[in-house]
Amino acid sequence: APPHPIPHRRVHRIDPPSIRPSTEMSEIAVLGMGNPLLDIIADVTPDFLDSYGIKPNNAILAEEKHLPIYADMDAKFSVTYVAGGATLNAIRVCQALLGRPKGTAYIGCIGKDNYGSVMKGIASKEGFIPLFAESDKNPTGSCAVPVVSGERSLVANIAAANDYPIDHLKYKVWEQVEKAKICYSASFFLTVNPPAMLAMADHCAKTNKLYCMNLSAPFLIEFFREPMMQVMPYVDILFGNESECAHFGKVHGIETTDNVAIAKKIAEMPKVNHKRPRMVVVTQGSESTIVATQWKGAGVKVTTSPVEPLERSKLVDTNGAGDAFVGGFLYGLAIDKDLDFCVFMAHYAARHVIQRSGCTFDFTDRPDH
């Protein structure tokens, strides 16, 4: 028998986060930068939808005629406020899984209004550090979520989120950027301030930190191609779903419709920080998750991880699934776990969230504790 069997076995055990070395406790594990939107959710009547010309189960950007809907829902129905926006959803999930206050932080722009105060209150309750700039011009970004018989519609008004100034990043919160171990943005922020994304990405490359980005939506890949491809050389981990991956292949002339082949091509694109191989993570709904990673300077290694089936009757809302997946994955990275653990927790978080309305969670059934 080996002389020290017990310590040897301990090496392979997955330790719960509570017994990580205390040196990690002061750092920001994950810092997100994105478009903060306050989700205003309420069960409404079909007539209410009709009065604003909104179709059930549809997502739109608010036009002038839709702007009264936010106050109107507040006045007529019982509303729930949930902090939203793609990047913030991922940060909230990661923060909840980390479980220590101020383990994550979030940069974005809100208005000087009641919704902004609600957003700060949510940050305080959920434990992420709010690093908000405040716009003088526009109200806090919001997304009305009127629900009729379980079908959600989304009416987004980006508002103040569009006003994020790079000076806030450089002069107000840069110290927090320097404290962060991992940085993440959804590509939606490319519509707001690409130079701010580049500044953060460049800092990560120079200091050998992880910089992660999400493809986020097909229209961004196509119509924000130039700023996206300026940031891409800095991206260590790229997230996307199957339709985004396929669209990336189409826009960039990759002559295949096979997402594994497209993920491999993206993994091989030029990269600034050669110390970290690029990893491309593609979710496919209930199909296996693809991970393509540059492999020791010779080609690309691909792994596929099956997704545990979920009965259709338990599926409530797939809206926050992709963001929850990223939050679970970032949690694994934050506590220095291997790829299998990261994908496992990403699948768990997404599965948990799609059984609830909106990107909400309690994680009482988490499998890693």
NORPEMO-V505875 format. One record per backbone hydrogen bond with DSSP energy under -0.5 kcal/mol. NH is the residue of the N-H (numbers start at 1). CO is the residue of the C=O. If there is no record, write none. Layout:
# NORPEMO-V505875
nh = [NH:NH]
co = [CO:CO]
This chain:
# NORPEMO-V505875
nh = [5:8:9:10:11:12:13:15:19:20:24:25:26:27:28:29:29:30:31:32:33:34:36:37:38:39:39:40:41:41:42:44:44:49:50:51:52:52:53:54:58:60:62:66:67:67:69:70:72:73:74:75:76:77:79:80:82:82:84:89:90:91:92:93:94:95:96:97:98:99:102:103:105:106:107:108:110:112:113:117:118:119:120:121:122:123:124:125:126:127:128:129:130:131:131:133:135:142:143:144:145:147:148:151:152:153:154:155:156:157:158:160:161:162:163:164:168:169:170:171:172:172:173:176:177:178:179:180:180:181:182:183:184:185:187:189:190:191:192:193:196:197:198:199:200:201:202:203:204:205:206:207:208:208:209:210:212:212:213:214:215:217:220:221:222:223:224:225:228:229:230:231:232:233:234:235:236:237:238:239:240:242:245:246:247:248:249:250:251:252:253:254:255:256:259:262:263:264:265:266:267:268:269:272:274:276:279:280:281:281:282:282:283:283:284:287:289:290:291:292:293:294:295:296:298:301:303:305:306:314:315:315:316:316:317:321:324:325:326:327:328:329:330:331:332:333:334:335:336:337:342:343:344:345:346:347:348:349:350:351:352:353:354:355:356:360:366:369]
co = [2:4:5:6:7:9:10:13:16:17:21:22:23:24:179:27:103:103:182:105:184:107:34:84:141:37:82:143:39:80:145:42:147:45:46:47:48:49:50:49:55:154:156:63:63:64:66:67:68:69:70:71:72:73:77:41:39:80:37:85:86:87:88:89:90:91:92:93:94:95:127:100:30:129:32:131:133:135:111:113:114:115:116:117:118:119:120:121:122:123:123:104:128:106:129:108:110:157:38:155:40:42:151:148:150:146:58:144:60:142:156:139:158:159:160:161:165:165:166:167:167:168:168:173:173:174:175:176:177:28:29:210:31:212:214:186:187:188:189:189:193:193:194:195:196:197:198:199:200:201:202:203:204:205:204:181:183:210:237:185:239:215:217:217:218:219:220:222:224:225:226:227:228:229:231:232:211:211:279:213:281:283:241:242:243:244:245:246:247:248:250:249:253:254:257:258:259:260:261:262:263:264:266:233:272:273:236:292:238:279:280:290:240:281:287:284:305:282:303:280:301:278:299:294:295:293:291:289:304:311:311:312:314:354:354:318:320:321:322:323:324:325:326:327:328:329:330:331:333:332:338:339:340:341:342:343:344:345:346:347:348:349:350:352:353:358:363:366]
